[in-house]
Amino acid sequence: MAGSCDPPALQINLGYSLKTVKRELETLRLAGRIEFIGPSKAGTYQLVGT
């Protein structure tokens, strides 16, 4: 799925800790920039409007 990702993939690609990645994703989610799609363990984050 284009425009989607999961925290472990971002951790590897960006080189940040998993805790930092999750904190930043939560900030983006609360700002309405991304949304979480799918079940809690297997879902991904997706940009809003894509």
N, C-alpha and C positions, 0 to 999 in steps of 0.2 A: 504494500500500500504506500503510495507516494505521499510524502509529507508526514509520515508517522515514525515514531521511535519508541524505544523503551529505555529505562534508566541504565541498565548494564551496557547497552550498546553505546550510549552517550558517554559513559564513564571511560570506556575503552578508546573511543574516537577523540574525546576532548582531553583526556589525561587528568581529570579531576576525580576526587574521591566520590564514592557512591552517595554518601551523605550530602555532599555539596550539590551534586546533580539533583537529588530528590528535593532539596531545599529550594533550588532555583526553579525547578518544574512546578512546585507548589505556588511559588510567587507568580509565575506566568499563568497558572490556572486561575488563581484568585483575581488576576487582572483581566481575565477573559480572553487571553491570547491563545490558549491551548485548551483542549478538553481531553478527558480520559475516556477511551472507548474500549469496551469489552470487560471480561471478568477481572477481578482484582489481581490475580496472579499471572494472567496471560494477556492482559490488555496492553494497549499502547497509548501514547499521547499523540494527538493530532492537532495541527494548526487549525484554528477556527476559521471557517470560510473556505476551506479547501475541499 
